[in-house]
Amino acid sequence: MVDRVKTPADVLPAILRDLRERRGLTQAGLGARAEIAGASVSHFETGQRVPSLDSLVKLADALEVSIDTLVGRAPLEARVDPIFLRASQADAHTLGTLKRVTEALLEGIETDLSNKP
């Protein structure tokens, strides 16, 4: 038996769900961001429906990824939260401040974890 090559329609449901969950969005929340019905997001995630090109563009924009990422043709660059991508484009002074704040927050988390029984 020959394995069938997965098509974009095959991989879209899992990628869409993964990206939505990474951003802490409900289906309704993503729908609102993308200006489509939350029920449509549900149908896309279950594979019951395949989004139109217009819906794919709206979903990609709402998730801040490329359409190629949504359909599995490009790596999940969205694994990096968009806030970090935006921060990486800041000027040197702002980037230095963000780095110091992030380091301090992470040190606080590590301290909290090491003090737990």
C-alpha angles and dihedrals in degrees: 000000000000119000112239116235111244114246126212088259089056096054101034097082095057095040092048092050092046094051093045092050092046088059093048093242129146119222088256091049092052090045091054091049092048093041092238131112118279087227089060090055088052091051091049092049093050093045092240089124136021114224121242119244089259091054092047090054091049092048093047091050092047091050093041094235135112123264087242088061092051093053096043098253095115133037119271096264084168088077083091110070111247090237089065091048090052092046091053088062094055123112118270095261094050091044090052091051092048090049093052093047092048092049091050092049092048092048089052091051092048090049091050091050094048091051094054116103 
